[in-house]
Amino acid sequence: MSSPEKRLRVFRKLPLRAQLATIASTKANAVLSKNFEYLASLEQVHAECLANATPEEKRIYNKAKELLEE
């Protein structure tokens, strides 16, 4: 298995929608959801990526987020 640092590097390269889906599936997983440090790291990287996203990336992301929350 890869190190947490490697996983976060790969996670950072994912599109925002894929990051959102990864976080949601991690929270839904009985084992992974107990790893609070890993989940917090995912959310921190996601927040950084979202803050640096272009307006078009944010528009696509918000649309995907709305669909996920329905």
C-alpha positions in Angstrom: 0.0 0.0 0.0 1.2 3.5 -0.7 2.1 6.0 1.9 -0.5 8.6 3.0 1.7 11.3 1.5 1.6 9.6 -1.9 -2.1 9.1 -1.7 -2.6 12.8 -1.0 -0.4 13.8 -3.9 -2.5 11.7 -6.2 -5.7 13.1 -4.6 -4.5 16.6 -5.2 -4.3 15.9 -9.0 -7.9 14.7 -9.2 -10.6 17.0 -10.6 -12.6 18.7 -7.8 -15.6 16.5 -8.6 -13.5 13.4 -8.1 -12.1 14.8 -4.9 -15.7 15.4 -3.6 -16.7 11.8 -4.5 -13.6 10.4 -2.8 -14.4 12.3 0.4 -18.0 11.2 0.3 -17.1 7.5 -0.2 -14.4 7.7 2.5 -17.0 9.0 4.9 -19.4 6.2 3.9 -16.8 3.5 4.4 -17.0 1.8 7.8 -13.2 1.4 8.1 -11.9 4.6 6.4 -14.4 6.9 8.1 -12.7 6.0 11.5 -9.4 7.4 10.2 -10.1 11.0 11.2 -6.5 12.2 10.4 -6.7 10.9 6.8 -10.2 12.3 6.3 -9.1 15.7 7.6 -6.1 15.6 5.3 -8.4 14.9 2.3 -10.7 17.8 3.3 -7.7 20.2 3.7 -6.3 19.3 0.3 -9.7 19.6 -1.2 -10.2 23.1 0.3 -6.9 24.2 -1.0 -7.7 23.0 -4.5 -11.1 24.6 -4.4 -9.6 27.9 -3.3 -7.2 27.8 -6.3 -9.8 26.6 -8.8 -10.8 28.7 -11.8 -14.3 30.1 -12.0 -15.2 27.4 -14.6 -13.8 24.6 -12.4 -15.9 26.0 -9.5 -19.0 26.2 -11.6 -18.6 22.5 -12.6 -17.8 21.6 -9.0 -20.9 23.3 -7.6 -23.1 21.6 -10.1 -21.7 18.2 -9.2 -22.0 19.0 -5.4 -25.7 19.9 -5.9 -26.3 16.6 -7.6 -24.5 14.7 -4.9 -26.6 16.4 -2.2 -29.9 15.6 -3.8 
